[in-house]
Amino acid sequence: MPFAKVFIEQFTYWAISINIIYHFGLAMMEGQGVEGGIERVKTKIIPTMKANYMLWPAVQIINFKLVPLPHQLNFVLLVSIGWAVYLSMLSSKKPAETETAEKPAIEG
């Protein structure tokens, strides 16, 4: 059952919608307007979703399988603090920095 819960949460509505709302809303609060919000979503959503799918499915599987029911909310809220820090760091980067951050450095 935990896998069904994780799938529903991550791939149906929550992950993509909340991350779009976050980036769009942040741009609006920064005074960038609707166009700025759309542009921010276009530049930030792919790196955000990559990180989201690397973190949250594993967190939720651990949560649903190992964490006792009375503590599941606290566990997710604790991880959410780190997620909020990541989103803040991602949002503070300029688009060129975001693209560089998601590409591995090639030396040679």
MARLUMVEX-210829 format. One record per atom (N, C-alpha, C): residue in three letters; z, x, y. Coordinates in steps of 0.2 Angstrom, whole numbers, padded with zeros to 4 digits, always signed. Each point is the difference from the previous one (the first is absolute). Example, Ala and Ser with C-alpha at 12.3 -4.5 7.8 and 13.67 -1.06 7.14 Angstrom:
<sites>
ala+0039+0066-0028;ala+0000-0004+0006;ala+0000+0004+0006;ser-0004-0002+0005;ser+0001+0004+0006;ser+0003-0004+0005;
</sites>
This chain:
<sites>
met+0000+0004-0006;met+0000-0004+0006;met+0000+0004+0006;pro+0003+0006+0000;pro+0000+0004+0007;pro-0007+0002+0002;phe-0004+0001-0005;phe-0007+0002+0002;phe-0004-0006+0004;ala+0001-0006-0003;ala-0003-0006+0004;ala+0003+0000+0007;lys+0007+0000+0001;lys+0003+0000+0006;lys-0003+0005+0005;val-0001+0006-0003;val-0003+0006+0005;val-0007-0002+0001;phe-0004-0002-0004;phe-0007-0001+0001;phe+0000-0006+0005;ile+0003-0005-0001;ile+0000-0006+0005;ile+0002+0003+0007;glu+0005+0004+0001;glu+0002+0002+0006;glu-0004+0005+0003;gln-0003+0005-0003;gln-0004+0005+0002;gln-0007-0002+0001;phe-0003-0004-0004;phe-0007-0001+0000;phe-0003-0007+0002;thr+0005-0004+0002;thr-0002-0007+0002;thr+0000-0001+0008;tyr+0006+0001+0002;tyr+0001-0002+0007;tyr+0004+0005+0004;trp+0006+0002-0002;trp+0005+0003+0004;trp-0002+0007+0003;ala-0002+0005-0004;ala-0002+0007+0002;ala-0005+0000+0005;ile-0006-0003-0001;ile-0005+0001+0005;ile+0001-0004+0006;ser+0003-0006+0000;ser+0001-0004+0005;ser+0006+0002+0005;ile+0005+0003-0003;ile+0005+0002+0004;ile-0001+0007+0004;asn-0005+0004-0004;asn-0002+0006+0003;asn-0005-0001+0006;ile-0004-0005-0001;ile-0005-0002+0006;ile+0004-0003+0006;ile+0005-0004-0002;ile+0004-0003+0006;ile+0004+0006+0003;tyr+0003+0004-0004;tyr+0003+0006+0004;tyr-0004+0004+0004;his-0006+0002-0002;his-0004+0004+0004;his-0003-0003+0006;phe-0002-0007-0001;phe-0003-0004+0005;phe+0006-0001+0006;gly+0005-0002-0003;gly+0006-0002+0005;gly+0002+0006+0004;leu+0001+0006-0003;leu+0002+0006+0003;leu-0005+0001+0006;ala-0007+0000-0002;ala-0005+0001+0006;ala+0001-0005+0005;met+0001-0006-0001;met+0001-0005+0005;met+0006+0001+0004;met+0006+0002-0003;met+0006+0002+0004;met-0001+0006+0004;glu-0004+0004-0002;glu-0002+0006+0004;glu-0005-0001+0006;gly-0002-0006+0000;gly-0005-0002+0006;gly-0007+0002-0002;gln-0002+0001-0006;gln-0007+0001-0002;gln-0004-0006+0000;gly+0002-0006+0000;gly-0004-0006+0000;gly-0002-0001-0007;val-0004-0005-0001;val-0003-0002-0006;val-0005+0005-0003;glu-0004+0003+0004;glu-0005+0005-0002;glu+0004+0006-0003;gly+0005+0002+0004;gly+0004+0006-0002;gly+0004-0002-0007;gly+0002-0006-0001;gly+0003-0002-0006;gly-0005+0000-0006;ile-0006-0002+0001;ile-0005+0000-0005;ile-0002+0007-0002;glu+0000+0004+0005;glu-0002+0007-0001;glu+0005+0004-0003;arg+0007-0001+0001;arg+0005+0003-0003;arg+0000-0002-0007;val-0001-0007-0002;val+0000-0002-0007;val-0005+0004-0003;lys-0006+0000+0003;lys-0006+0004-0004;lys+0002+0007-0001;thr+0003+0003+0004;thr+0002+0008-0001;thr+0006+0001-0004;lys+0005-0005+0000;lys+0006+0002-0004;lys+0001-0004-0006;ile-0004-0005-0002;ile+0002-0004-0006;ile-0002+0004-0006;ile-0005+0004+0000;ile-0002+0003-0007;ile+0006+0005-0001;pro+0002+0005+0004;pro+0005+0004-0002;pro+0007-0004-0001;thr+0001-0005+0003;thr+0006-0004-0001;thr+0000-0003-0007;met-0006-0003-0002;met+0000-0003-0006;met+0000+0005-0006;lys-0003+0006+0001;lys+0001+0005-0005;lys+0007+0002-0001;ala+0004+0001+0005;ala+0007+0002+0000;ala+0004-0006-0003;asn-0002-0006+0002;asn+0003-0006-0003;asn+0000+0000-0007;tyr-0007+0000-0003;tyr-0001+0000-0007;tyr+0003+0006-0004;met+0001+0005+0003;met+0004+0006-0003;met+0007-0001-0001;leu+0003-0004+0005;leu+0007+0000+0000;leu+0003-0007-0003;trp-0003-0006+0003;trp+0004-0006-0001;trp-0001-0003-0007;pro-0005+0001-0004;pro+0000-0002-0007;pro+0005+0003-0004;ala+0001+0007+0001;ala+0005+0004-0004;ala+0007-0003+0002;val+0001-0001+0006;val+0006-0002+0003;val+0002-0007-0003;gln-0005-0004+0000;gln+0001-0007-0003;gln+0001+0000-0007;ile-0003+0004-0004;ile+0001+0000-0007;ile+0007+0003-0002;ile+0002+0005+0004;ile+0007+0003-0001;ile+0005-0006+0002;asn-0002-0003+0005;asn+0005-0005+0003;asn+0000-0006-0005;phe-0005-0003-0003;phe+0000-0005-0004;phe+0003+0001-0007;lys-0001+0007-0002;lys+0001+0002-0007;lys+0007+0003-0001;leu+0002+0004+0005;leu+0007+0003+0000;leu+0005-0002+0004;val-0001-0002+0006;val+0005-0002+0005;val+0003-0007-0002;pro+0006+0000+0000;pro+0003-0007-0001;pro-0001-0005+0005;leu-0001-0006-0002;leu-0002-0005+0005;leu+0004-0001+0006;pro+0006+0001+0000;pro+0004+0000+0007;pro-0002+0005+0005;his-0003+0006-0003;his-0001+0006+0004;his-0007+0001+0002;gln-0005-0005-0003;gln-0007+0001+0001;gln-0002+0000+0008;leu+0003-0004+0003;leu-0002-0001+0007;leu+0002+0007+0004;asn+0006+0002-0001;asn+0003+0006+0003;asn-0005+0006-0002;phe-0002+0001-0006;phe-0004+0005-0002;phe-0007+0000+0004;val-0003-0006+0000;val-0006+0000+0004;val+0001+0001+0007;leu+0005-0002+0003;leu+0002+0001+0007;leu+0001+0007+0002;leu+0003+0004-0005;leu+0001+0007+0001;leu-0007+0004+0000;val-0004-0002-0005;val-0007+0003+0000;val-0004-0002+0006;ser+0001-0006+0003;ser-0003-0002+0006;ser+0001+0004+0006;ile+0006+0003+0000;ile+0002+0004+0006;ile-0005+0006+0000;gly-0001+0003-0006;gly-0005+0006+0000;gly-0007-0003+0001;trp-0002-0006-0002;trp-0007-0002+0001;trp-0001-0001+0008;ala+0006-0003+0003;ala-0001-0001+0007;ala-0001+0007+0004;val+0004+0005-0002;val-0001+0007+0003;val-0007+0002-0001;tyr-0003-0001-0006;tyr-0007+0002-0002;tyr-0005-0004+0005;leu+0001-0006+0000;leu-0005-0004+0005;leu+0001+0002+0007;ser+0006+0002+0002;ser+0001+0002+0007;ser-0004+0007+0001;met+0001+0004-0005;met-0004+0007+0001;met-0007-0001+0000;leu-0003-0005-0005;leu-0007-0001+0000;leu-0003-0003+0006;ser+0004-0005+0003;ser-0002-0003+0006;ser+0000+0005+0006;ser+0004+0005+0000;ser+0000+0005+0006;ser-0005+0005+0000;lys-0004+0000-0006;lys-0005+0005-0001;lys-0007-0003+0004;lys-0004+0004+0003;lys-0006-0002+0002;lys-0005-0001-0006;pro-0005-0004+0001;pro-0005-0001-0006;pro-0002+0007-0003;ala-0002+0005+0004;ala-0002+0006-0003;ala+0005+0003-0004;glu+0006+0000+0002;glu+0006+0003-0004;glu+0001-0004-0007;thr-0001-0007+0001;thr+0000-0004-0006;thr-0005+0002-0005;glu-0006+0001+0002;glu-0005+0002-0005;glu+0001+0006-0003;thr+0003+0005+0004;thr+0001+0007-0002;thr+0006-0001-0005;ala+0005-0004+0001;ala+0006+0000-0004;ala-0002-0003-0007;glu-0005-0004-0001;glu-0002-0003-0006;glu-0005+0004-0004;lys-0003+0006+0003;lys-0005+0004-0003;lys+0004+0006-0002;pro-0001+0003-0006;pro+0003+0006-0002;pro-0003+0006+0003;ala+0004+0005+0002;ala-0002+0006+0003;ala-0004+0004-0005;ile-0006+0002+0002;ile-0004+0005-0004;ile+0000+0007+0003;glu+0002+0004-0004;glu+0000+0007+0003;glu-0006+0004-0003;gly-0002+0005+0004;gly-0005+0004-0003;gly-0006+0001+0004;
</sites>
